[in-house]
Amino acid sequence: MKHFLYVSIFALFLQSCGPIVSTVGMVSLGAASKEKGLGTSINDNLIKTKISNLIFKFNKELIADTKIFVNSGSVLFTGKVKNPNDKIEFTKLAWTIRGVKEVNNEIQITDTTSIKNIARDIASLGEIRARIMSDKSINSLNYSIDVVNDKAYISGVASDEVEMNLVKNHVSSARFIKEVYNYIVLNKDTR
């Protein structure tokens, strides 16, 4: 209870720092049930918030078409940008943040956005989330999923290889998915 109080106060403090930081306040709600634990969840959310703030300062228009996932200090960027230099800048900015252990930049360069592609990506993402959430042997809070141009990117922490393979199977069997990029790590914490 004491830790929850500290986390809640800390989250409220961070929320007053700006609109980008508002997601950090939600970390206390689901962090205790995640495989990676409360401390790691808080660190990952701080890293994500710092990266988001740097990207917002660099070019606030890039935030809408890109996503950031952080799991145990490993950063995954997905989405679309028009300029290749913007993709490079994402990686540079991420490495300036203390606690970042790895950066996977899967942002795609695109000059045009097809309504058809966007609709297919949204449909695939919805289908994948529904499959994972309905599977009782998977803790859906442990996974981040993004779909860009029929390519699925999954990251998170699995309790074991069986759970990881279940998640990968759900993702790869979605209707429009052509490729799956797996950034899931196994939980090695045996507490």
C-alpha positions as CSV (number, residue, x, y, z in Angstrom):
1,M,0.0,0.0,0.0
2,K,2.9,2.3,0.8
3,H,4.4,1.8,-2.6
4,F,1.1,2.5,-4.3
5,L,0.8,5.8,-2.5
6,Y,4.4,6.8,-3.5
7,V,3.7,5.8,-7.1
8,S,0.4,7.7,-7.2
9,I,2.0,10.8,-5.8
10,F,4.9,10.5,-8.2
11,A,2.5,10.0,-11.2
12,L,0.4,13.0,-10.2
13,F,3.6,15.1,-10.0
14,L,4.7,13.9,-13.5
15,Q,1.2,14.6,-15.0
16,S,1.6,18.3,-14.1
17,C,4.8,18.4,-16.2
18,G,3.0,18.5,-19.6
19,P,0.5,16.7,-21.8
20,I,3.0,14.2,-23.1
21,V,3.6,12.9,-19.6
22,S,0.0,12.0,-18.9
23,T,0.5,8.3,-19.8
24,V,2.9,7.8,-16.9
25,G,0.0,8.3,-14.4
26,M,-1.6,5.1,-15.6
27,V,1.5,3.0,-14.8
28,S,0.4,2.4,-11.2
29,L,-2.9,0.8,-12.3
30,G,-1.5,-2.2,-14.3
31,A,2.2,-2.4,-13.4
32,A,1.8,-4.7,-10.4
33,S,0.2,-7.4,-12.7
34,K,2.9,-7.2,-15.3
35,E,5.7,-9.8,-15.5
36,K,8.4,-7.2,-15.4
37,G,7.4,-5.8,-12.1
38,L,6.5,-2.4,-10.8
39,G,10.0,-0.9,-10.7
40,T,10.8,-1.9,-14.3
41,S,7.4,-0.7,-15.4
42,I,8.0,2.7,-13.9
43,N,11.5,3.0,-15.4
44,D,10.2,2.0,-18.8
45,N,7.4,4.6,-18.7
46,L,9.9,7.3,-17.7
47,I,12.1,6.3,-20.6
48,K,9.1,6.4,-23.0
49,T,8.0,9.8,-21.6
50,K,11.5,11.3,-22.0
51,I,11.8,10.0,-25.6
52,S,8.3,11.3,-26.4
53,N,9.2,14.8,-25.0
54,L,12.4,14.9,-27.1
55,I,10.6,13.9,-30.3
56,F,7.9,16.4,-29.5
57,K,10.5,19.1,-29.2
58,F,12.3,17.9,-32.4
59,N,9.1,17.8,-34.5
60,K,5.6,17.5,-32.8
61,E,4.0,16.4,-36.1
62,L,6.0,13.1,-35.9
63,I,4.2,12.0,-32.8
64,A,0.9,11.2,-34.5
65,D,2.2,8.6,-37.0
66,T,4.7,6.9,-34.8
67,K,4.7,4.7,-31.6
68,I,7.2,4.0,-28.9
69,F,7.3,0.9,-26.8
70,V,9.7,0.3,-24.0
71,N,10.3,-3.1,-22.3
72,S,13.1,-3.5,-19.8
73,G,15.1,-0.6,-21.3
74,S,14.6,-1.9,-24.9
75,V,13.0,0.7,-27.1
76,L,10.9,-0.2,-30.2
77,F,9.9,2.5,-32.6
78,T,7.1,1.7,-35.2
79,G,5.1,3.8,-37.5
80,K,5.7,5.9,-40.6
81,V,7.7,9.0,-41.5
82,K,8.2,10.7,-44.8
83,N,11.8,11.8,-44.3
84,P,14.6,9.2,-43.7
85,N,16.4,11.8,-41.5
86,D,13.5,11.8,-39.1
87,K,13.9,8.0,-38.6
88,I,17.6,8.4,-37.9
89,E,16.8,11.2,-35.4
90,F,14.5,8.9,-33.4
91,T,17.3,6.5,-32.8
92,K,19.7,9.3,-31.9
93,L,17.2,10.8,-29.4
94,A,16.5,7.4,-27.8
95,W,20.2,6.8,-27.1
96,T,20.5,10.1,-25.2
97,I,18.2,8.8,-22.5
98,R,19.7,7.1,-19.4
99,G,18.5,3.6,-19.0
100,V,18.1,2.7,-22.7
101,K,19.8,-0.6,-23.4
102,E,18.7,-1.3,-26.9
103,V,16.9,0.6,-29.7
104,N,15.0,-1.2,-32.5
105,N,13.8,1.3,-35.1
106,E,11.2,-0.3,-37.3
107,I,9.8,3.1,-38.6
108,Q,8.9,2.8,-42.2
109,I,9.7,5.6,-44.7
110,T,6.7,6.4,-46.9
111,D,5.9,9.2,-49.2
112,T,2.2,8.4,-49.5
113,T,-0.4,7.1,-47.1
114,S,-3.0,4.8,-48.5
115,I,-6.4,4.8,-46.8
116,K,-6.7,1.1,-47.7
117,N,-3.4,0.3,-45.8
118,I,-4.5,2.3,-42.8
119,A,-7.9,0.5,-42.7
120,R,-6.2,-2.9,-43.0
121,D,-3.7,-2.1,-40.2
122,I,-6.5,-1.0,-37.9
123,A,-8.5,-4.1,-38.6
124,S,-5.4,-6.4,-38.1
125,L,-4.6,-4.6,-34.8
126,G,-8.1,-5.0,-33.5
127,E,-8.2,-8.7,-34.5
128,I,-4.8,-9.4,-32.8
129,R,-5.8,-7.6,-29.6
130,A,-9.1,-9.4,-29.4
131,R,-7.4,-12.8,-29.8
132,I,-4.8,-12.1,-27.2
133,M,-7.2,-10.6,-24.7
134,S,-9.6,-13.6,-25.1
135,D,-6.8,-16.1,-24.5
136,K,-6.9,-16.9,-20.8
137,S,-3.3,-18.3,-20.8
138,I,-1.9,-14.9,-21.9
139,N,-1.6,-11.8,-19.7
140,S,-2.4,-9.2,-22.4
141,L,-1.0,-6.4,-20.2
142,N,2.5,-7.7,-20.9
143,Y,2.4,-7.0,-24.7
144,S,2.6,-4.0,-27.0
145,I,1.5,-4.5,-30.6
146,D,1.6,-2.2,-33.6
147,V,0.7,-2.9,-37.2
148,V,2.2,-0.8,-40.1
149,N,1.6,-1.7,-43.7
150,D,0.6,-5.3,-42.9
151,K,3.7,-5.8,-40.7
152,A,3.1,-6.6,-37.1
153,Y,5.5,-5.6,-34.3
154,I,5.2,-7.3,-30.9
155,S,7.1,-6.5,-27.8
156,G,6.8,-7.4,-24.2
157,V,7.7,-9.9,-21.5
158,A,6.5,-13.5,-21.7
159,S,6.4,-15.8,-18.6
160,D,7.8,-18.6,-20.7
161,E,8.3,-19.8,-24.3
162,V,4.8,-21.4,-24.5
163,E,3.2,-18.0,-23.8
164,M,5.5,-16.3,-26.3
165,N,4.6,-18.8,-29.0
166,L,0.9,-18.4,-28.3
167,V,1.2,-14.6,-28.8
168,K,3.2,-15.0,-32.0
169,N,0.7,-17.5,-33.4
170,H,-2.2,-15.1,-32.6
171,V,-0.4,-12.3,-34.4
172,S,0.7,-14.2,-37.4
173,S,-2.8,-15.7,-38.0
174,A,-4.4,-12.3,-38.3
175,R,-6.1,-11.8,-41.6
176,F,-3.8,-9.1,-43.3
177,I,-0.5,-9.8,-41.5
178,K,2.3,-10.6,-43.9
179,E,5.3,-10.3,-41.6
180,V,5.8,-10.5,-37.8
181,Y,8.7,-8.8,-36.0
182,N,9.1,-10.4,-32.5
183,Y,10.7,-8.3,-29.8
184,I,9.3,-10.4,-26.9
185,V,11.7,-11.2,-24.1
186,L,11.3,-14.1,-21.6
187,N,11.0,-13.3,-17.9
188,K,14.1,-14.6,-16.2
189,D,13.1,-13.4,-12.8
190,T,12.3,-16.5,-10.7
191,R,11.0,-14.7,-7.6
